[in-house]
């Protein structure tokens, strides 16, 4: 089974995926004039100035910060702990270089999909807004450009996203860490996670937004502080660790200790796959949270997407990777969260294990609650929002949400499925919506550049405000037909 899954993952994350992920990100970067680098300071300043605001100036369910917190809660999860460790264990230290590359071009990919999700979102009578890839497929791909096949693409995207509900890595990794640290059974740990999850998701997207806005800053600071302390304690190992990362990004790494060795192709594959899994740039998931934001310009929310990828991949993932490589734990033959636990334990003992476990619990739990918002968005668009069947499916989601993750843990424990196999399954569930979303973005890039041009002129003042720019529709015009698949 593992060989078959590895073959399928190798095909899905092969050259075609690399061209889509890196190629589209590079195109957006060059076409925008390297906007994410030139105006990175502006983006951070804008985000920072809005961190404490409760509401923005537009319509939506959540404030920009709450929407960012939900999206960040979905992105900063077990991928930052177990996913990074898995990338190193399989692809070697060189995989981290390709994770960085994926993030740097992913700044613009995330900004584009977030901005388009806000532009093409739909508003209910009560002012609540919903959007995401299925919406910009509907309104942009089909309604504006008249392109065919939007419905099959939207259905496949929806199935791909919903499959991660059934085959979620979050409950598995959280329960795995709790079991390893405190000596309880993984099934018992998964049961506890499921019960606590009900207290959050039963309140719907507003409660999820409030929960994420409280927990995300704390969980990131808690984990990062511990990682930085370890790096400072072993500062002499920093340059050798960076040498391994850059050196083996372009040349294979031989086996050492329990590490089986890795080819360059594997380093690239794992770096890109785990990079997308971690920061979700191009996945199409985070735009569904950002579309609920109370914001008056799509590009403004897009800047939150840049900041999100920066925090996730450049900060959190890098610290995890450096701790693992600098400690030498990657040579142990371990993988997933167990490898990260080992690395922290080697450096600061039992408290390192506790810190990682708490980090995994917080990261994984906030991801689980954050993704609830994505599943709700898919179901609302897919089944007509106010239809009786849509309401039935939303109730199934609300009251049955923790069950699939719990069932996966029970199954893996019953059959003895290794952690590496479960991560291969996760790679498959990620690949399907990524393909659909990136393909959907390609013909919509001109609309993004139109929105960016408007922002550059009206907000940054680096372009003249022409008649053409003044006529730019910042949001999808009211009264446009809205179809349901």
C-alpha angles and dihedrals in degrees: 000000000000091000091051092048091047090052091050093047090048090055096044093047094040130113094305092058092045091053092049098045100039097027097052092043091050092048092051090047095051096038091051091051092251088299095170091060100037093049101029090114091051091050093051091046091051093047093046093049090054099044094097099039116110096202138018130214101267139058126286148104099262138032116255090257093050091049089048090049092052091048092044090047087055093047103038097063141109089319087074092055110021096023096052090046091049091050091054094043092054105025100029128231090307089072089073091063090057090046087057092048090050090052096047094055089034089067089076095037091056092044091052097049092044093049092048091047090054093044095050098036123127127233125215122215091262092056097257113141131210130182147142141128096321089053096050089045088054100042102025107029095038109015099042105026099028093227118162131233096042093132097054089045092050092048092049090047091050092049090049092052094044091049088066087061090058095039100035119165093199101077090040095053095041092051091043091056095045091049093049094047104040102027097240124133116273091232091055091049091050090051091055091049091051094050094049091047091063091064090063107035095047087069092060128219096326092057091043089053093051092045093050093047089057099041105036098067092046096047093048094048092046095053096038094052092055092048093048091050090054092048091050090048089055099033091139088066095053098089094045089050092051088047090057091048096050096033096053095042087083104024132047121258120229122229115276127178108324092341109107096208129250139232122227091250090057092048090053093045095049094042093053096040095048091040092058091042090053106041095023093217104161094009092103093225104105095050088068090062095041091051088068092059123120097234136137100214129039093221091057090060089042089063088060085059091057091050090047094056091044094054093042105045108016096043114021099031092044093053091049091049095048093050091051095046098039092050092050090232092131088073091063097083092239122130141193123014090338089067092051090047089052093049094052092044092052090055106038104010126226093349088060089058091049092049093051092045092052089046092051091048093050095040094045096044095049089048090052092051093042093054090054087073090055094051091049091052092051092050094046093053096038098052103034100269098245099039120118091243091051090053090049092051092047089055090049088052094046098047098032099040100111095043102082093050091049091047092052090055091049091050096047091049092048095051097031096240111182122236092245091060092051090052090052088056089050090053089056094051090051097048098059099059091038091059092048095044096048092047089049091052096054099076091037094058092095089059090052092050089049089055091045091050090052091051093046090054103038101033107023097031093217092123131045116259100243128182089257092056092046089056093054112126104228092190131029107276116262115249096036114140114268116203129193125211 
